Amino acid sequence: MHPAQKGTATMRRASWIIGVALAVAACTDITSSTDLHTEGPPMIEQVRLIERVSASAIATVFAFGTHRQATANDAHPVTTASATGNRLRIIMDELLRGNNLEEISCRDVVDDDAYDRVPLGATPDDIARCSVAQDLLPERCPGSNSRSVCICHNENGCRVDGQPIAVGEPVGVNDRDQDGAADNTRFVAGAVAIACGAGGEISVRTDLDMSYWTPSGNQQKPAQGGFDALGPAIVLVPQGALPTAVSCGVVFSPDVVDKDGNAVCAPPDGDIASGCDPGDTSAVAFSVEPLRFFGIAISANAQSRTAALKIGANVPLDPATVANITVTQDPETAYTDFTATLGTTTDTTDEITIGWTAAGGLAPATRYAITIPTTVTDAYHQPAPEAFTVAFTTAAN
């Protein structure tokens, strides 16, 4: 379980069991103590994310919507969202059906993975009865009960500890600590996604283990947590980096709804008084920083003649595009005795290593330049705004 979720584990379990989470009374008065509004479709009030302020500085801001306590530095259109390490906090004006946002862990594969959604109307008691010992499951957690969870959905059956489980029979909730609740949850694939490009054609992979739904919070900024404690909220974490230099938004699955079955929408600037059409979240938009390259520990005037050079990128690159890199030697003559290989430094950055193949390496006291063309792209096939060139002079000996 993600560390940020542990402190609210009990409340989050209630979000899976919609009969519990949505039984909370939410006022419609915008001056209420909860600031939740159940009238009309569920609306996105704010989206917080990490903005790249400079090459070495970032800040978390409202990229959509604002807050009565926010300043211009806190809330503004974002054109350089950080491509790496980002996470979107999508703050709603009311509770959603948590069953369609998170699923619980089972003892083994039940469909295409070992997670299953909690049926609508289920309660914590239903989770507990499907958490009992394996030999008790057929009686306590029968598949014929519409509120049973972790039931085998595979036509060819399932297996637990090598034992066959027929389709429609219980696999059991993964409850190793025997507290009557699932040991872990995971965000439902496709429930909420980041879509980029003019037509949303670039679908960003979501980290299902790090993303989560938190039904707690309201529009009152607490002393601890600040704006990042506003809620209820979906915390959406990309898997790896975002595509660079492109506009992005958020897309909700049609089955992510409030207690009345209304789909999510985003009003202009997050102003819920303006309203919005259910299912339309197009008002949420931000742009991501460009692909950047940079030389790593390259000496401008006394570079080693034999040591390989490294050029870093701020995001993972498409390996198939790492080609057509050029090296020139004064006076601007092509130099071909080199290799260019791609390596991964972290989950969210890459680097290109330039190695020298001529005997003795480069010529002494000579100026060289390495150029990375715009045909080298990030993992989503997005190019840098311009070619990158780094120049250096080799040592005299």
N, C-alpha and C positions, 0 to 999 in steps of 0.2 A: 504493500500500500504506500502511495506517495506520502512523504512526511507531512505535507500541508493538509492531508486528509485525516490524519490520526486524531487530531483534537476534536474533530466533528464526526467521528465514526458513527456514534449513536444516531445523530441527526441524519446522517447520510443514509443509514439503513432505513430510516423512516421514509426517505425519498424513494427508495426502491418499492416500498409497500405503499402504493398510492392511496389506499384507503386510510392510511395514517397521515401521510404527508399533506394530503389535500383536505384533510378534515380541519386543518387550521383555519380559523376565521380570518379573512383578510378584508380590511376596511376599504371603502372606495373614496373616503375623504382624503384629499392629498395632504392634509395637515395632520393625519393620524400618526400615532406613535410608530406604526410599522411601515407606512408609506407603500403598502401593497395595494394594487388595484385590480380587482377581479372582473370588472366590467369590460366587455368587448374582448378582442383578441389579445393574447400575451404580447407585449411590446418590448423591444430592446431599448433601454434607456441610455446605456453607455457601453462603449467598448474601450477597454484599457489595454495598451500594449507598449512594447519597448521601442523607443525612437532612437535612431543613431544621430546624436548631436554633433559629433565629430568623429574622426578616425579612432579616437581613444576614449570617447565619452558617450554614455547612453543615459536615457531617462525614461521613466514610465509615465505615460500621459493618457488623457482621454483623446483617442483618435476619432471617436464618434460620441456625440452628446456632450454634456457638461454637468456641472454641479454648482449649486449656489455658493459654495465655498471655494470653487476653483478659480484660479487666475488664468491669464492668457498663456502663461508658461505651462499650466497644467492641462489646458484643453485647447486644441487647435487641430486643423487638418494636418495629417502626417504624410509627408512625401518621402521620408527616409526611414521607414520602419527597419529595425535591425533584422538582417537576414538570418542571423544565428542567435540561438538562446532566447528566442521570443516566446511569448505565451499571451494569449488573448483572454481577458476576463470580460465575458459578455454578460452584462448585468440586466436582469429582467425586472419588469414591474409587477410580476406575480409569479406564483409557483407553477411549475410545469410537472407533467407526469414523469416522475423519475424513472419509472419502469422502462420507458423508451429511451432513456439516456444512459443508464448503466445496467449491467447484468452481473450476476454473481457467479463465483467459481464453483464448479462441480468436481466430482471425484475423478472423472475422466471425460473423454470426448463425448458430447451429446449430439452434435450435428457436424459442423466443420471445425469446432474447437471445444474446449472444456469449460465454456461459459454459457449460461442460460438466462433469459429474461424472467423476471418475476411477473406472474400473471396479475392482471388487474383484479383488485378485490382481495388479494392475498394479504395476510397479516404476519407479524413476526412469529406467531404460533405455527403458521404454515411452513415457514422456513425451518423452525425447530423440529417439526415432525419429519421433515425430509432430510434432517441432519443426524438421524439416529443410526445405529449400527446397521451394516449391510443386510443382515438376515432379517431385520425388522422392517426394512423399507417396504416390501410388497404390501404389508398390512397397514403400516402407518402413513405411507406416502404413495398410494396407488395412482397410476397414470390416469385412471378414470375420474379422479378428482380434478376439476378445472383449476383449482388453486395450488396443485402440486407443482413443484419446481425441480429442475434438473432431471427431466424425463428424457429418455432416449428418443431422438427424432430420426435416427438413421434407419432406412428400410432394411438394411442388412444387419441391424442390431449394433450394440455397443459392447464394451468390455470394461470391467473394473477388476484390477488385480488378476487379470488373466481369465476371469469368469465371464461368460457371455451374459449379456442383458438384452432381452428382446425389445424390439421397437415398441414404444408406448409404456415401457416399464421403467421404474426409477433407477437412475444412476447414483443419486445421492448428492447432497450439498457437501462441498469440501469444508469440513469443520474439524480440523485437527486439534484445536484447543477445546473442543467440546463445550462451547458456550451457547450452542443452539443457534448460531448465526454463521453466515459464510465468512471464511477467513479472508476473502479478498473480493474486490469488485473490479470491473473494467468498463471503460467507456464503450458504448455500442458503436461499432464501425458504421460510418455514414450517417450517424444521428445528426451531427453538426460538422461542417467541414469548411475549410478555407479554400475558396476558389479564386483563381487569378487569371488575368488576361481580359481582353475586351469583352469576350463572351463567356468568361468563366471557364474557358476550355482547359486551363491548367489546374488539375486537382491536386492539392497539397496533401501529402500523406500525414495522418494524424497519429501521434503517440497515444495509443489507447490506454496504456498503463499510467501515464502521467496526466492525462486529461480526466476531468471529473465534473460532476454536478454538485453544487452545494446549495441547499435550500435555505440556508441561514442568511441573515443580514437584511438591511433595508437602506434607505437613502440618508440615514444619519451617520455622519463620519465619526467613527470612534477615536478615542485618544490613542489606542493601540491598533495598528493595522492601517489607519488612515483610509484613503480612497480605495485601497486594495482589500478592504473588508466590506465594501458595499455589496449588497446582494438582494435577492437570490441571484446566483451567477453560475454560468458554465465557464470552466477554465479549460481552454482549448490549447493544446501544446503540439506544435508541428513536430513531425519525426524528421530530425535533421534540420536542414535550412529551408527558408522560404525561397521561391524563385526571385531572382534579382530584377531590379529596374522594371517593375510591372505593377499594375494596380490590382488590388485584391479586395475581396469582400467575404461575407459569411453566408453559408447556405444551410438551411435546416431541412431535415427529412420531413415529409408530410405527416408522419406519425408522431412527431414531437409536438405535443399539444398541451393545453391547460386542462383543468378538470371538466370543462364544458366541451372539449374536443376542438377548440379553436387553434388554428395554426399560428405560428410565430410570425410577426412582422416588425419592421423598423420604421418608425415615423420620422419625418424630416428633422435632422439635428437631435434626434432622441426626445423630441417634445411630444409626450404622450397625449397632450391636449389636442394635437393636430390629427391624431389617429392615423391608421394605415390599413391597407388591405391584407387580410390574412394570407400568409405565405410569401409576401413581398418583403424581402430584406435588402433590396438593392440600394437603399439609402446608406448602408454601411460601406465605406470605401476608404482605402488607404494605399499608399504606394511604398514599395520596398527600395532600400538603398541599392545602388548598382553593384555589379561585380567589380571587385578591385584586386589588383595584383601589387605586390611589393617585394623588393629585394630583401633577403634575410642575411644580415651580417656580411654585406659586400663592401669591400674597401674601395673607395673611389680612386685612390692614388697608389695603392701598394697591394693590389690583389695577388694572391698566390697564383702562380702559373699552372699548378697541377691540381689544386683542390677544386672539387666540384662546387658549383654555385647553386643556391636554392632560391626559388621565387615562390612566395606564398600567395594563396588566394583566400579571400574571406569566406568562401563557401566551397562545398565539394564541386568538383568539375566533372564534366562528361568525358570519360576516358577516351571515347572514340574521336573526340575533337582535338585532343592534345597532339597537334601536328602542325606542320608548316611554320614552326618556330625558326627564326633566323638569327644568325650571329654574323656581325660584320667586323672587319678589321680595318683600321685606318690604312689607306684613305678610302673608306666605304667599299671595300672589296668583300665579297662573300667569303665566309669562313665555314667550312663543312666538316672539320674534324671534331665533331661533338655528338653527344647523344642527349636526348631529352626524355626523361621518365617521370611518370606520375606516382606520387606517394600520398598516403593519407596520414595526416598528423593527428587529427581528432575526428570525432563523429561529424563535425560541422566545418572542417577546413581541410584543404588539400595543399600540396606544394609540388612544384615541378623542379626536378634536379637536372642540372645541365652538367654533363661530364665531358672531359677532354680526352680524345683518343690518340692524338699525335704523340710520338715519342718526345718526352721532355715537356709536354704540355704546351702552353701558349708562349708566344714570343715575349722576350723581356721588354719592359718599359714601352709597352704598346697599348694603344687605346682600342677597346672592343665595345660593342654594344649588342645586347640581346633584346630581341623584339618578340612579344607575344601578340599574335594577330587577334582580331575580333572574332575570328572563326573558332577560337577556343572559348567554349561556353560553360555555364554552370550545369548542374545535373538536370535542370529543367530546360536546357537548350537556350538559355538567355545569354546574349553576348555582353561584353563590357562596352561602355559607350565609345571607347576609342582604343586603339592599339597601345600596349604598354611597352616602354623601352627603358632599360637600365644600362647605363654606360659605366665603364671602369677602366683604369689603367693598371697594367700588371707591374709587379715589382721589377726592379732592375736585374735581379738575379734569383 
